[in-house]
Amino acid sequence: MFDPKKLEQVAKQIHDSMPQPVKDLGADVDQKVRQVIQGQLNKLDVVSREEFDVQTQVLLRTRQKLTEMEKKLEELENRLSEK
């Protein structure tokens, strides 16, 4: 769901901001930072940009169909009221 490059970038920024003694602990710290970030991101109620764009297009088509149906309904109501 999340871009691995972005995750790496955030993990690197966190790692770079850590004090040197913590950095000296090595790859374990890097891996733990990545795990924590990924875990927290997974808890968020978000969607990928691609999924958002797809759903936006679906919503636009649905709105268009609704507008068309409203016009048809209005036409039918007008016909009925004329009779």
Secondary structure as UniProt FT lines:
FT   HELIX           4..17
FT   HELIX           20..23
FT   TURN            24..26
FT   HELIX           27..43
FT   HELIX           49..82
//
